[in-house]
Amino acid sequence: MNKLLLYALLVIFFMSLHALQTDEELAMHSLFNAKHALNRATHAAAQETDALKLAEGIADLDPEKARAAALVYLQENLRLDSSLVPLPGSFLQAPVELVSLDVIGAEHTFPYLYQQPLYDYEVTLKRPGVVMLVRLEYPRIYRVMNPITWVVKSSAELVM
């Protein structure tokens, strides 16, 4: 009887460990997917040039087009609706919070040091660019570990 009880407890223990390992692995894949999606969004936004300034020989971004492109790419890559709530089939379950979306244009002097001390992020831009930070929550599967929330950060420069 004692061995049977010990065996049952060991099975429960090892199943919990397996669930924890699976949840951690899926969390890392979710973080990588979110980071890649954010990188794509900032890169797309950094390609939205201001045609009028470009005609004058000034390489600059169109802030409205850049913001719109960043949000569209973020929505498409993370499968979100227009209010950043996950669509059915998305790996996320909680809404994504847009922490910061800054378009750094030619009005700044370059190299430009962008700082976001609240989130411990800084980047030096050599040309006009886009910086984007989003907060997202990992949808745990087994509820073995504590909730995980990340602030994912990305930046991209205008490529000429």
C-alpha positions in Angstrom: 0.0 0.0 0.0 2.8 2.4 0.9 4.5 1.7 -2.5 1.3 2.3 -4.3 0.8 5.7 -2.6 4.5 6.6 -3.3 4.1 5.6 -6.9 0.9 7.8 -7.3 2.7 10.8 -5.7 5.7 10.4 -7.9 3.5 10.3 -11.0 1.8 13.5 -9.9 5.2 15.1 -9.2 6.6 14.2 -12.6 3.5 15.2 -14.5 3.7 18.6 -12.8 7.4 18.9 -13.8 6.5 18.0 -17.4 3.7 20.6 -17.4 6.0 23.2 -16.1 8.7 22.4 -18.7 6.1 22.5 -21.5 4.7 25.8 -20.3 8.2 27.4 -20.1 9.0 26.2 -23.6 5.8 27.5 -25.1 6.3 30.8 -23.2 9.7 31.2 -24.9 8.2 30.5 -28.3 5.5 33.0 -27.7 8.1 35.6 -26.7 10.1 34.9 -29.9 6.9 35.1 -32.0 6.0 38.5 -30.4 9.5 39.8 -30.9 9.6 38.8 -34.5 6.2 40.4 -35.1 7.3 43.6 -33.4 10.5 43.7 -35.5 8.5 43.4 -38.7 6.1 46.1 -37.6 8.9 48.6 -36.8 10.8 47.8 -40.0 7.6 48.3 -42.1 7.0 51.6 -40.3 10.5 52.8 -40.8 10.0 52.5 -44.6 7.2 55.0 -44.8 9.0 58.0 -46.2 7.7 61.5 -46.5 7.4 61.9 -50.3 7.4 65.8 -50.2 10.6 66.0 -48.1 12.2 63.2 -50.2 11.6 65.3 -53.3 13.6 68.1 -51.6 16.4 65.7 -50.8 15.5 65.2 -47.1 15.2 61.6 -46.0 12.4 61.6 -43.4 9.5 59.6 -42.3 5.8 60.4 -42.6 4.7 60.0 -38.9 1.1 59.2 -39.7 1.9 56.6 -42.3 4.6 55.1 -40.1 2.2 54.7 -37.1 -0.5 53.2 -39.3 1.9 50.7 -40.9 3.3 49.7 -37.6 -0.1 49.0 -36.2 -1.3 47.1 -39.3 1.8 44.9 -39.3 1.5 44.3 -35.6 -2.1 43.3 -36.0 -1.5 41.0 -38.9 1.6 39.3 -37.3 0.1 38.8 -33.9 -3.5 38.2 -35.2 -5.1 41.1 -33.4 -8.1 43.2 -34.2 -8.0 47.0 -34.5 -8.2 47.5 -30.7 -5.3 45.0 -30.2 -7.5 42.3 -28.9 -6.4 38.8 -30.1 -8.6 37.2 -32.8 -9.7 33.6 -32.6 -6.8 31.4 -33.4 -4.1 33.8 -32.0 -1.6 32.4 -29.6 -2.3 35.3 -27.3 -5.5 35.5 -25.2 -5.1 38.9 -23.4 -5.2 42.3 -25.2 -1.8 43.7 -26.3 -1.0 47.1 -24.7 0.8 49.6 -26.9 3.2 51.1 -24.4 5.0 53.4 -26.8 5.2 54.1 -30.6 7.6 56.9 -31.4 8.5 58.1 -34.8 11.9 59.9 -34.7 12.1 62.2 -37.7 14.6 64.4 -39.3 13.8 67.2 -36.9 16.2 65.6 -34.5 20.0 65.6 -34.8 21.6 62.3 -35.5 23.0 60.1 -34.0 19.9 60.4 -31.7 19.9 58.6 -28.3 16.3 57.4 -27.6 15.8 56.6 -23.9 12.8 55.0 -22.2 14.1 54.7 -18.6 10.9 53.3 -17.2 11.4 50.1 -19.3 15.2 50.2 -19.2 15.5 50.7 -23.0 17.8 52.9 -25.0 18.9 52.8 -28.6 21.0 55.1 -30.7 19.5 55.9 -34.1 21.8 57.0 -36.9 18.9 58.0 -39.2 15.2 58.7 -38.8 13.5 55.7 -37.3 10.7 54.1 -35.3 10.7 52.8 -31.7 7.9 50.6 -30.5 7.2 48.9 -27.1 4.3 46.6 -26.4 3.2 44.8 -23.2 1.8 41.3 -23.6 0.8 38.5 -21.4 1.6 34.8 -21.9 -1.5 32.7 -21.9 -0.4 29.9 -19.5 -1.7 26.4 -20.5 -1.2 24.3 -17.3 -1.3 27.1 -14.7 1.8 25.5 -13.0 3.9 28.7 -13.1 3.1 32.3 -12.3 1.7 34.6 -14.9 4.3 36.1 -17.3 4.0 39.6 -18.7 6.7 41.0 -21.1 7.4 44.4 -22.5 8.8 43.7 -25.9 10.9 46.4 -27.5 12.0 47.0 -31.0 13.4 49.8 -33.2 14.2 50.3 -36.9 15.8 53.0 -39.0 15.0 54.4 -42.4 17.0 52.4 -45.0 18.1 54.5 -48.0 
